[in-house]
Amino acid sequence: MGSPDYSAKLVEIEVDRPVWDRFFTVAPLILVGTTDPDGSLDLAPKHMAMPLGWENYFGFACAPGHSTCANIQRSGVFTVSFPRPDQVLYTSLAASPRSARGEKPVLQSYATFPASRVDGRFIEEAYLYFECRHFRTIDGFGPNCLITGKIVAAYAEADFLRVSELDDQELIHDSPILAYLAPGRFARIDRSNKFPFPLDMKK
Ligand SMILES: Cc1cc2nc3c(=O)[nH]c(=O)nc-3n(C[C@H](O)[C@H](O)[C@H](O)COP(=O)(O)O)c2cc1C
């Protein structure tokens, strides 16, 4: 039994405006790659991104005004690159504002390579890559939408792949991963602990 006045020690957060700036939460940080109408590459960082269930679906929240959203609607595909911690600045710069002519000149300095099953590109030196076909976009989360895709191809740098000869703790230590601590901070994760799953837990 819990204590009936437990909530008295908590601070209530106003919900008549977004709650997300009042505390930190842990998120991934990815670069979504799409193609602009003129055929040029678009990359945009997203942290509101996650697997959608245990099968190969992936989604992220997006503002419909972003080119990423229109590009996916038009082309039906997108790529996802998971940057390493030392690429955080590079990742952030992909959110630079567009010029008056609608271009993101900063992207011209990015080293990229082509996806193979979809028409798209990835950034070099990330550690994990997905090629996605657009599955569904769900509108109506206030002004935002949830863009979802089916992963049709996936690649990783060998050092980041789990293998039976290497302990998971050691793998994460040797090949650290990037976490976005919303809002506005990031962490390099190189230490971890085994999760205490309940005995006989089923997914
Ligand atoms: C760290 C970081 C995280 C972001 N996360 C998201 C996100 O989850 N969803 C989103 O719609 N925009 C997010 N943005 C903003 C977009 O990346 C940014 O507006 C981008 O320029 C949009 O580009 P586009 O118009 O080419 O799609 C984020 C920006 C940064 C710097």
The ligand as an SDF file (V2000), in Angstrom:
LIG
                    3D

 31 33  0  0  0  0  0  0  0  0999 V2000
   18.9650   18.3050  -31.2170 C   0  0  0  0  0  0  0  0  0  0  0  0
   17.7830   18.5320  -32.1280 C   0  0  0  0  0  0  0  0  0  0  0  0
   16.6960   17.6870  -32.0710 C   0  0  0  0  0  0  0  0  0  0  0  0
   15.5850   17.8760  -32.9130 C   0  0  0  0  0  0  0  0  0  0  0  0
   14.5350   17.0180  -32.8420 N   0  0  0  0  0  0  0  0  0  0  0  0
   13.4860   17.1880  -33.6880 C   0  0  0  0  0  0  0  0  0  0  0  0
   12.4150   16.2410  -33.6930 C   0  0  0  0  0  0  0  0  0  0  0  0
   12.4240   15.2360  -32.9700 O   0  0  0  0  0  0  0  0  0  0  0  0
   11.3760   16.4840  -34.5420 N   0  0  0  0  0  0  0  0  0  0  0  0
   11.3410   17.5710  -35.3860 C   0  0  0  0  0  0  0  0  0  0  0  0
   10.3710   17.7420  -36.1450 O   0  0  0  0  0  0  0  0  0  0  0  0
   12.3680   18.4770  -35.4150 N   0  0  0  0  0  0  0  0  0  0  0  0
   13.4270   18.3000  -34.5900 C   0  0  0  0  0  0  0  0  0  0  0  0
   14.4710   19.1760  -34.6290 N   0  0  0  0  0  0  0  0  0  0  0  0
   14.4010   20.3300  -35.5480 C   0  0  0  0  0  0  0  0  0  0  0  0
   14.7010   19.9830  -37.0060 C   0  0  0  0  0  0  0  0  0  0  0  0
   15.7690   19.1140  -37.1420 O   0  0  0  0  0  0  0  0  0  0  0  0
   15.0220   21.2680  -37.7590 C   0  0  0  0  0  0  0  0  0  0  0  0
   13.9310   22.1340  -37.7060 O   0  0  0  0  0  0  0  0  0  0  0  0
   15.4310   20.9990  -39.1980 C   0  0  0  0  0  0  0  0  0  0  0  0
   16.0680   22.1530  -39.7050 O   0  0  0  0  0  0  0  0  0  0  0  0
   14.2740   20.6640  -40.1060 C   0  0  0  0  0  0  0  0  0  0  0  0
   14.8130   20.4710  -41.3840 O   0  0  0  0  0  0  0  0  0  0  0  0
   13.9530   20.2430  -42.6860 P   0  0  0  0  0  0  0  0  0  0  0  0
   13.0650   21.4450  -42.8740 O   0  0  0  0  0  0  0  0  0  0  0  0
   14.9910   20.0950  -43.7200 O   0  0  0  0  0  0  0  0  0  0  0  0
   13.1550   18.9800  -42.4590 O   0  0  0  0  0  0  0  0  0  0  0  0
   15.5770   18.9880  -33.8140 C   0  0  0  0  0  0  0  0  0  0  0  0
   16.6950   19.8430  -33.8770 C   0  0  0  0  0  0  0  0  0  0  0  0
   17.7850   19.6130  -33.0490 C   0  0  0  0  0  0  0  0  0  0  0  0
   18.9740   20.5320  -33.1370 C   0  0  0  0  0  0  0  0  0  0  0  0
  1  2  1  0
  2  3  1  0
  2 30  2  0
  3  4  2  0
  4  5  1  0
  4 28  1  0
  5  6  2  0
  6  7  1  0
  6 13  1  0
  7  8  2  0
  7  9  1  0
  9 10  1  0
 10 11  2  0
 10 12  1  0
 12 13  2  0
 13 14  1  0
 14 15  1  0
 14 28  1  0
 15 16  1  0
 16 17  1  0
 16 18  1  0
 18 19  1  0
 18 20  1  0
 20 21  1  0
 20 22  1  0
 22 23  1  0
 23 24  1  0
 24 25  2  0
 24 26  1  0
 24 27  1  0
 28 29  2  0
 29 30  1  0
 30 31  1  0
M  END
$$$$
